[in-house]
């Protein structure tokens, strides 16, 4: 019995009690939930339905809980119901009802854990968005892992998600990049405010190979060639690096398009219609202080130039005009000050900042070697890059390590730890269960042990303490996925896989033999345990997929 099925049984019991007592059935909710009690000794599941309904119908909670417990105790699959505290229901399932979950999981396959909890929501999720002036640094890599995992979680819970990379190909940093390439081509040192690192010389050389005529141009014309070609080469490299990391975006949005299509003027006019613009000292200002910002913001300077914030306004409006009702933006720790102005900007457009705009801030990442932070990339010269991390520990370990922690916490990634083939390496610990469950299934087939027909499955045989513990862990998966999506916390999936599924499976494997020994006859118990083994493989694979990590069949 799945948690959702048990919740329906609990609600049906409530309907019966209300009918017996002549209570107003309009007070009953359309659905309810059951949860795992914190203390396993309290039962398999707990319900607070009696507490929720007590005031609505004027019946003391323990009296209502007693009536619900009597009715629920007669339901098929329910072994016992106990009343705790002011009216909690602690429910125990019989072995057959609990064991049925293994069959449900195997039959559901890749769909197990998915729901329609966020159905109807259209979410634009922007992450990474590194400027095309250098390789993706380790902070951006964290957002690549977390953002991609979050997009998978949101889709798994029914949301309509569009992932987006904002390609900043306009502005002063691009000019500095172009001047740095020109200097490298001429054999000169990088400008004082320019970019260094071996990659600059590499790109400058490639531009010259593509456009040999650049050598004969004057500096202004040559710089423009280096700007156009250099940005294109750098962004191709960024896209390739992210693709190799398993991250593809639905949309790559060019900032330059906002300017070329006149969208900054469109945003300006919309804000003027809302009554939040004013002119001062020849510049155009947005009165964001009306909505909690610490100061008003300039959109257009007195010399006619647009500010970066003007582009932010136009880009936000563009997303909303494309039909996204929630705009989620992932930013680094150094952008914490953007939250106030962006929320105020959303309000200036007439939106609800709490509903239409969500900004997530990610903290710093350190890569450790021999216990000390690595400070420089051999290629980038100033930062640790995506390639540095992947070269050090691999794609799977990188993605898992970055998604395993709450994004609002700084993290240290120890190269020695994340490359060990031991249980203290978290990704190895989880992937080992994926490989072990696959290995058990292979070995079972070799000795003629197959799960058999679903109708022949004997779930009531799964009555060992460790089998029940593993079934409870597997049952939690849909709720973990839904909570991780709603709270924007992919790390909940990783911790669940480690602490609940992997840990429970290892204890099950050590105490409950799946394969027959020697010439031992294959029994229904062996088959039932094979169903449970295969269900575990399904949950591990589904969970790792949500994190963008592979579930190997061999290690």
Phi and psi in degrees as a GROMACS rama.xvg file:
@    title "Ramachandran Plot"
@    xaxis  label "Phi"
@    yaxis  label "Psi"
@TYPE xy
-81.6724  161.983  UNK-2
-56.0592  -37.9027  UNK-3
-65.5108  -40.3147  UNK-4
-65.5552  -42.0118  UNK-5
-64.4768  -39.0708  UNK-6
-59.5189  -38.1623  UNK-7
-66.3476  -37.3313  UNK-8
-64.6646  -43.1939  UNK-9
-61.1346  -42.8809  UNK-10
-67.5498  -37.2133  UNK-11
-64.0671  -38.7313  UNK-12
-62.9127  -39.629  UNK-13
-63.4258  -41.0923  UNK-14
-59.9262  -43.2297  UNK-15
-63.5873  -43.1865  UNK-16
-63.0324  -43.5184  UNK-17
-63.6946  -38.3369  UNK-18
-68.4873  -41.9801  UNK-19
-62.2838  -37.4368  UNK-20
-95.8764  -1.57788  UNK-21
69.5704  28.3117  UNK-22
-84.0549  157.565  UNK-23
-70.9852  109.903  UNK-24
-73.1317  -9.41657  UNK-25
-66.426  -20.161  UNK-26
-76.4176  -13.2952  UNK-27
-75.2921  138.827  UNK-28
-72.9747  161.309  UNK-29
-69.9727  -26.7818  UNK-30
-153.39  166.134  UNK-31
-142.682  176.898  UNK-32
-131.638  153.543  UNK-33
-119.334  148.013  UNK-34
-127.786  160.318  UNK-35
-76.4167  128.345  UNK-36
-67.1866  148.4  UNK-37
-61.6124  -37.1157  UNK-38
-99.9926  113.973  UNK-39
-57.2442  -24.0657  UNK-40
-68.028  -15.7482  UNK-41
-82.3014  -4.98679  UNK-42
130.232  -174.966  UNK-43
-83.9858  -39.281  UNK-44
-141.421  161.893  UNK-45
-134.39  148.814  UNK-46
-133.101  141.349  UNK-47
-108.5  19.0818  UNK-48
-59.4062  -40.0567  UNK-49
-61.6113  -39.9869  UNK-50
-66.3689  -38.5196  UNK-51
-67.4828  -34.7024  UNK-52
-93.0888  -16.8889  UNK-53
-53.9197  -52.986  UNK-54
-66.3831  -35.8409  UNK-55
-62.8171  -34.0442  UNK-56
-111.163  -0.43217  UNK-57
70.0477  32.5564  UNK-58
-117.669  131.987  UNK-59
-53.4875  140.603  UNK-60
-59.4134  -39.6404  UNK-61
-70.3892  -33.681  UNK-62
-64.9425  -43.3828  UNK-63
-67.2969  -39.212  UNK-64
-62.9284  -38.2525  UNK-65
-63.1288  -43.1294  UNK-66
-65.0702  -40.8106  UNK-67
-65.4797  -41.233  UNK-68
-63.0317  -41.1524  UNK-69
-62.3327  -44.1236  UNK-70
-70.3218  -43.5765  UNK-71
-67.123  -32.6989  UNK-72
-64.1852  -18.1362  UNK-73
-91.4138  -3.97052  UNK-74
-75.2739  140.104  UNK-75
-57.6875  136.247  UNK-76
91.7354  -15.1781  UNK-77
-94.3077  120.155  UNK-78
-81.1862  -45.5355  UNK-79
-160.561  158.393  UNK-80
-135.28  127.506  UNK-81
-117.575  148.655  UNK-82
-102.03  131.289  UNK-83
-127.887  148.278  UNK-84
56.168  -139.314  UNK-85
-76.8327  -7.83525  UNK-86
155.504  22.169  UNK-87
-72.4391  144.348  UNK-88
-106.794  117.955  UNK-89
-102.476  120.116  UNK-90
-114.434  133.784  UNK-91
-115.781  136.38  UNK-92
-96.624  153.473  UNK-93
-77.635  165.286  UNK-94
-59.2993  -37.5757  UNK-95
-65.0668  -44.9609  UNK-96
-66.1144  -41.5206  UNK-97
-65.6764  -43.544  UNK-98
-69.7118  -22.7336  UNK-99
-56.7731  -24.2346  UNK-100
-58.6142  -36.0521  UNK-101
-59.2356  -42.1436  UNK-102
-66.444  -41.755  UNK-103
-60.1305  -44.9932  UNK-104
-64.3071  -46.9576  UNK-105
-63.0732  -41.39  UNK-106
-67.8273  -36.2895  UNK-107
-76.2899  -32.3404  UNK-108
61.5794  -130.469  UNK-109
-64.0347  -16.8206  UNK-110
-83.355  -13.0448  UNK-111
-65.7494  129.167  UNK-112
104.084  -18.2513  UNK-113
-81.3133  155.768  UNK-114
-154.796  177.695  UNK-115
-111.118  27.6179  UNK-116
-55.3866  -37.9299  UNK-117
-108.678  20.5667  UNK-118
-58.5385  139.332  UNK-119
95.3988  -14.0068  UNK-120
-87.7922  130.195  UNK-121
-106.377  113.165  UNK-122
-118.873  128.083  UNK-123
-98.1761  119.845  UNK-124
-114.067  109.507  UNK-125
-104.125  128.066  UNK-126
-150.085  165.696  UNK-127
68.4379  -82.8782  UNK-128
46.3335  40.0234  UNK-129
-69.4051  141.848  UNK-130
-62.9216  143.225  UNK-131
-80.945  50.3573  UNK-132
-115.748  3.53987  UNK-133
179.755  170.225  UNK-134
-62.163  160.355  UNK-135
-68.0105  122.022  UNK-136
-85.175  173.566  UNK-137
-64.9317  -28.5208  UNK-138
-65.2275  -42.3911  UNK-139
-65.7449  -32.962  UNK-140
-64.66  -36.7874  UNK-141
-59.8656  -43.674  UNK-142
-69.0993  -30.604  UNK-143
-60.9194  -46.074  UNK-144
-69.8463  -48.6618  UNK-145
-69.629  -43.3463  UNK-146
-63.9462  -43.5592  UNK-147
-66.3239  -40.5235  UNK-148
-62.6587  -41.1363  UNK-149
-65.0428  -39.4155  UNK-150
-62.0808  -39.1315  UNK-151
-65.7783  -40.3607  UNK-152
-65.1224  -45.0207  UNK-153
-62.4143  -41.6331  UNK-154
-67.513  -36.1981  UNK-155
-66.738  -18.8187  UNK-156
-107.339  18.9368  UNK-157
95.8756  -3.79583  UNK-158
-73.5884  150.299  UNK-159
-92.213  107.365  UNK-160
-114.455  133.972  UNK-161
-117.087  118.338  UNK-162
-90.0058  145.077  UNK-163
-144.6  140.527  UNK-164
-117.657  120.663  UNK-165
-88.0512  112.324  UNK-166
-93.679  99.1491  UNK-167
-82.0976  88.0138  UNK-168
-107.878  27.3526  UNK-169
-140.247  154.345  UNK-170
113.057  177.046  UNK-171
-67.1442  -31.342  UNK-172
-67.4627  -29.4748  UNK-173
-71.4124  -37.5812  UNK-174
-62.6937  -42.3587  UNK-175
-63.693  -37.9154  UNK-176
-62.6999  -46.1489  UNK-177
-63.8796  -40.6528  UNK-178
-66.1723  -33.9482  UNK-179
-67.2588  -40.4039  UNK-180
-64.8645  -42.0378  UNK-181
-62.5887  -43.185  UNK-182
-62.0295  -42.583  UNK-183
-63.424  -39.4816  UNK-184
-64.9553  -30.6538  UNK-185
-90.0537  1.17728  UNK-186
75.4221  21.4184  UNK-187
-102.134  163.397  UNK-188
-68.7476  153.902  UNK-189
-63.6336  146.13  UNK-190
-54.47  156.516  UNK-191
-57.1677  -36.4059  UNK-192
-101.108  17.1122  UNK-193
-92.9923  -163.91  UNK-194
-112.137  138.65  UNK-195
-112.211  -172.983  UNK-196
106.004  153.307  UNK-197
-63.3072  -27.1095  UNK-198
-63.9792  -28.3332  UNK-199
-64.5945  -46.3583  UNK-200
-64.2316  -37.4354  UNK-201
-62.4634  -46.1013  UNK-202
-68.5843  -40.4339  UNK-203
-59.0386  -41.3461  UNK-204
-66.0567  -39.9337  UNK-205
-67.4909  -39.1281  UNK-206
-60.9628  -42.5592  UNK-207
-65.5601  -34.8708  UNK-208
-68.0177  -36.2425  UNK-209
-76.4019  -38.8931  UNK-210
-126.123  71.8385  UNK-211
-59.0523  -23.5845  UNK-212
-67.734  -12.8048  UNK-213
-62.2523  -25.1651  UNK-214
-66.7982  -24.61  UNK-215
-97.5733  0.540562  UNK-216
-86.9415  156.718  UNK-217
-71.3073  168.597  UNK-218
-59.0729  -42.1353  UNK-219
-64.0639  -45.0738  UNK-220
-68.2916  -41.1935  UNK-221
-63.7226  -40.9172  UNK-222
-61.1352  -37.3937  UNK-223
-66.1297  -39.1925  UNK-224
-62.4913  -45.324  UNK-225
-64.0581  -33.7153  UNK-226
-65.0466  -52.7292  UNK-227
-65.0443  -51.9007  UNK-228
-71.7164  -39.7283  UNK-229
-64.8869  -42.7826  UNK-230
-63.2089  -42.6566  UNK-231
-62.1763  -44.0333  UNK-232
-64.9837  -43.1442  UNK-233
-64.9374  -41.0978  UNK-234
-71.2682  -34.6072  UNK-235
-59.1933  -40.5081  UNK-236
-65.9262  -41.8788  UNK-237
-61.97  -46.0952  UNK-238
-62.2398  -41.4293  UNK-239
-64.1204  -43.7603  UNK-240
-60.1823  -44.5516  UNK-241
-67.9437  -38.8413  UNK-242
-62.9576  -42.4562  UNK-243
-64.8262  -23.3839  UNK-244
-86.1959  -1.38496  UNK-245
88.1511  17.7114  UNK-246
-117.631  116.841  UNK-247
-121.343  142.593  UNK-248
-105.235  147.252  UNK-249
-68.9638  -35.7133  UNK-250
-137.17  132.128  UNK-251
-109.23  109.516  UNK-252
-102.344  123.396  UNK-253
-87.8129  126.486  UNK-254
-58.3213  -36.9342  UNK-255
-58.0342  -31.3042  UNK-256
-63.3348  -34.6039  UNK-257
-58.9584  -42.3245  UNK-258
-70.906  -46.6159  UNK-259
-65.1785  -32.2451  UNK-260
-91.8347  2.11221  UNK-261
73.5424  23.1956  UNK-262
-74.4145  -20.7287  UNK-263
-70.3603  -39.6147  UNK-264
-64.1559  -38.8821  UNK-265
-61.1342  -45.2549  UNK-266
-63.617  -40.9874  UNK-267
-60.6621  -45.1013  UNK-268
-65.2148  -39.321  UNK-269
-63.0467  -41.8963  UNK-270
-68.9343  -32.0703  UNK-271
-67.7272  -39.9678  UNK-272
-62.9362  -32.0134  UNK-273
-76.8738  -9.98818  UNK-274
83.2777  25.0995  UNK-275
-112.86  8.7899  UNK-276
-103.162  151.646  UNK-277
-151.817  159.117  UNK-278
-104.059  139.699  UNK-279
-155.554  128.603  UNK-280
53.7147  37.1919  UNK-281
80.9718  -3.00633  UNK-282
-106.598  159.366  UNK-283
-103.458  125.815  UNK-284
-116.561  150.758  UNK-285
-107.606  125.429  UNK-286
-81.8162  74.0855  UNK-287
-76.091  -17.0706  UNK-288
-64.7981  -19.9829  UNK-289
-64.6  -17.6003  UNK-290
-124.631  32.5771  UNK-291
94.7622  -2.55043  UNK-292
-70.4889  154.911  UNK-293
-77.9556  -16.2046  UNK-294
-160.329  158.763  UNK-295
-71.2659  159.062  UNK-296
-119.485  137.21  UNK-297
-79.4836  132.099  UNK-298
-101.781  -38.9226  UNK-299
-133.413  126.781  UNK-300
-74.4637  168.169  UNK-301
-64.2367  -23.7553  UNK-302
-87.0218  5.82193  UNK-303
92.0661  -8.00128  UNK-304
-75.7432  144.451  UNK-305
-80.7953  149.905  UNK-306
-91.7906  165.714  UNK-307
-60.0191  -35.1546  UNK-308
-66.2719  -32.048  UNK-309
-62.122  -41.2671  UNK-310
-65.2615  -36.9905  UNK-311
-60.4989  -41.9928  UNK-312
-63.3501  -46.619  UNK-313
-64.1753  -39.7362  UNK-314
-66.7424  -42.4152  UNK-315
-60.6401  -46.317  UNK-316
-62.2675  -40.1441  UNK-317
-58.655  -43.6555  UNK-318
-62.8988  -43.3542  UNK-319
-66.5972  -37.1214  UNK-320
-69.4923  -23.0395  UNK-321
-81.13  2.50965  UNK-322
98.6671  5.6023  UNK-323
-81.0562  125.778  UNK-324
-90.6689  -12.1811  UNK-325
-134.773  125.839  UNK-326
-106.447  116.734  UNK-327
-110.784  125.747  UNK-328
-123.809  129.363  UNK-329
-102.992  124.23  UNK-330
-128.195  158.24  UNK-331
-77.7363  169.49  UNK-332
-58.7717  -29.4133  UNK-333
-76.2873  -1.15213  UNK-334
-107.155  15.6469  UNK-335
-57.7339  -33.3237  UNK-336
-67.7229  -12.2227  UNK-337
-75.36  -21.5827  UNK-338
-58.5615  -50.5478  UNK-339
-59.6291  -46.7391  UNK-340
-69.7998  -36.0182  UNK-341
-70.4351  -40.0522  UNK-342
-62.9099  -42.5377  UNK-343
-64.3183  -41.2269  UNK-344
-58.5739  -44.0278  UNK-345
-58.1926  -43.4692  UNK-346
-64.9527  -35.9351  UNK-347
-62.6516  -29.0386  UNK-348
-79.2096  -4.16252  UNK-349
92.0991  8.53805  UNK-350
-87.5167  167.691  UNK-351
-94.9775  107.998  UNK-352
-58.7134  -27.9378  UNK-353
-78.8535  -22.8465  UNK-354
-98.8852  -42.0348  UNK-355
-95.5746  -16.5658  UNK-356
-134.892  131.476  UNK-357
-134.854  125.876  UNK-358
-119.069  124.04  UNK-359
-108.002  135.16  UNK-360
-111.253  129.162  UNK-361
-106.313  140.05  UNK-362
-90.4231  178.2  UNK-363
-73.1027  156.635  UNK-364
-125.243  133.497  UNK-365
-115.514  137.505  UNK-366
-101.733  121.389  UNK-367
-105.501  136.879  UNK-368
-129.371  124.976  UNK-369
55.8806  34.9161  UNK-370
81.2316  -3.54203  UNK-371
-115.457  142.777  UNK-372
-63.5858  136.252  UNK-373
-79.2817  130.71  UNK-374
-101.539  -28.6888  UNK-375
-137.582  146.898  UNK-376
-87.2751  141.737  UNK-377
-62.42  -31.0301  UNK-378
-94.9278  -45.7683  UNK-379
-78.2044  -28.3997  UNK-380
86.7007  -22.5017  UNK-381
-128.676  -26.1277  UNK-382
-135.605  164.362  UNK-383
-84.4392  133.821  UNK-384
-108.004  173.124  UNK-385
-55.8383  -45.4551  UNK-386
-62.6832  -37.1244  UNK-387
-60.8069  -44.4042  UNK-388
-66.5347  -46.6251  UNK-389
-65.236  -41.1734  UNK-390
-60.8651  -33.4061  UNK-391
-77.185  -43.3369  UNK-392
-131.708  -5.50867  UNK-393
93.0874  164.68  UNK-394
-68.0569  -49.5292  UNK-395
-59.5643  -49.3732  UNK-396
-64.0228  -38.0283  UNK-397
-62.4086  -49.7885  UNK-398
-63.9063  -43.2199  UNK-399
-65.7997  -44.3571  UNK-400
-62.4679  -39.3653  UNK-401
-76.0545  -31.0104  UNK-402
-89.0252  -8.97268  UNK-403
-77.8009  -17.7055  UNK-404
-114.583  149.756  UNK-405
-56.1823  131.529  UNK-406
-67.3558  -14.731  UNK-407
-89.1409  11.4598  UNK-408
-117.017  135.134  UNK-409
-64.0922  148.63  UNK-410
-134.217  150.338  UNK-411
-112.778  128.271  UNK-412
-106.942  110.039  UNK-413
-88.0769  113.948  UNK-414
-55.9956  -43.4942  UNK-415
-61.4749  -42.4718  UNK-416
-64.7316  -47.5748  UNK-417
-79.8054  -0.776144  UNK-418
-110.784  -0.18741  UNK-419
-75.5695  141.698  UNK-420
-94.726  59.172  UNK-421
-138.134  166.818  UNK-422
-68.0095  -17.9374  UNK-423
-79.6734  -6.92144  UNK-424
-88.4367  111.144  UNK-425
-56.4194  -43.43  UNK-426
-69.4785  -36.1776  UNK-427
-65.0277  -40.8501  UNK-428
-58.0085  -42.7092  UNK-429
-77.4425  -46.8464  UNK-430
-64.1472  -28.0878  UNK-431
-63.3185  -35.4359  UNK-432
-67.6167  -39.6379  UNK-433
-58.6671  -45.6111  UNK-434
-69.8401  -39.5923  UNK-435
-66.2643  -43.0762  UNK-436
-63.136  -38.8539  UNK-437
-65.9625  -40.117  UNK-438
-64.1928  -40.6506  UNK-439
-61.6639  -42.6762  UNK-440
-63.8209  -40.3235  UNK-441
-64.2096  -47.2358  UNK-442
-64.4566  -35.3913  UNK-443
-63.078  -44.2056  UNK-444
-61.8682  -35.6687  UNK-445
-65.5592  -29.6387  UNK-446
-99.95  9.35476  UNK-447
85.1871  11.4962  UNK-448
-91.2479  115.232  UNK-449
-126.965  154.085  UNK-450
-58.967  -33.7808  UNK-451
83.5899  -179.257  UNK-452
-62.5163  145.214  UNK-453
-60.3441  -34.085  UNK-454
-68.5165  -22.9122  UNK-455
-91.3339  -3.72597  UNK-456
-65.262  133.137  UNK-457
-109.928  79.8961  UNK-458
-63.5577  -26.1335  UNK-459
-65.4322  -15.2971  UNK-460
-76.6102  -16.053  UNK-461
-84.1303  68.0506  UNK-462
-113.202  8.01562  UNK-463
-73.1068  146.955  UNK-464
-53.2746  -42.4801  UNK-465
-74.586  -28.423  UNK-466
-67.44  -43.8448  UNK-467
-63.6421  -39.491  UNK-468
-62.0562  -43.2963  UNK-469
-67.428  -41.3105  UNK-470
-60.2861  -40.5624  UNK-471
-61.7833  -41.149  UNK-472
-63.6587  -44.7341  UNK-473
-64.7944  -33.876  UNK-474
-66.509  -23.3509  UNK-475
-74.2971  -18.2507  UNK-476
-54.7072  -50.2866  UNK-477
-57.446  -40.037  UNK-478
-68.1331  -37.47  UNK-479
-62.9749  -44.2748  UNK-480
-62.3885  -46.7745  UNK-481
-61.9233  -43.9948  UNK-482
-66.386  -42.3733  UNK-483
-61.2403  -38.4003  UNK-484
-69.1  -46.6227  UNK-485
-66.6371  -35.2425  UNK-486
-92.1479  -2.52384  UNK-487
60.937  45.3822  UNK-488
-131.498  79.3387  UNK-489
-58.4696  -23.7323  UNK-490
-61.2951  -22.3814  UNK-491
-62.3832  -34.4235  UNK-492
-67.9307  -45.663  UNK-493
-60.3278  -47.7609  UNK-494
-64.5372  -37.1039  UNK-495
-63.3339  -44.7411  UNK-496
-60.5331  -40.6518  UNK-497
-72.6998  -56.6475  UNK-498
-80.9665  -27.9328  UNK-499
-102.904  -60.3179  UNK-500
-73.8827  -56.0901  UNK-501
-61.5394  -45.6824  UNK-502
-62.1631  -43.1554  UNK-503
-68.2791  -37.4106  UNK-504
-66.3663  -42.1248  UNK-505
-59.0615  -41.131  UNK-506
-68.464  -39.316  UNK-507
-61.0373  -46.5204  UNK-508
-62.5893  -37.7552  UNK-509
-73.5558  -23.2674  UNK-510
-112.619  -18.4225  UNK-511
-129.468  99.8894  UNK-512
-70.3696  128.359  UNK-513
-85.9015  -46.2801  UNK-514
-88.0339  144.245  UNK-515
-69.2316  148.794  UNK-516
-89.5321  128.777  UNK-517
54.2722  -122.997  UNK-518
-93.263  14.9271  UNK-519
-57.9353  139.756  UNK-520
-69.8381  139.035  UNK-521
-73.8791  128.768  UNK-522
-118.033  172.677  UNK-523
-62.9789  -28.5919  UNK-524
-66.4272  -42.2923  UNK-525
-58.854  -43.2498  UNK-526
-65.8926  -41.4308  UNK-527
-62.6513  -41.0612  UNK-528
-68.7168  -30.6164  UNK-529
-66.8692  -38.0595  UNK-530
-57.6532  -44.0047  UNK-531
-67.0098  -40.1794  UNK-532
-59.0687  -46.1734  UNK-533
-69.6643  -33.0386  UNK-534
-63.8383  -39.4673  UNK-535
-63.2091  -44.0976  UNK-536
-56.1343  -42.2872  UNK-537
-61.8133  -46.7249  UNK-538
-67.0378  -43.1445  UNK-539
-60.4729  -45.7536  UNK-540
-64.579  -43.2441  UNK-541
-63.7168  -42.1762  UNK-542
-66.3361  -44.8564  UNK-543
-64.0284  -36.7013  UNK-544
-60.3227  -39.2589  UNK-545
-62.4673  -25.8595  UNK-546
-94.0833  -0.850933  UNK-547
73.1152  27.9978  UNK-548
-116.459  143.127  UNK-549
-76.225  154.415  UNK-550
-114.296  86.5429  UNK-551
-64.9651  149.727  UNK-552
-90.1779  -17.9905  UNK-553
-141.156  148.021  UNK-554
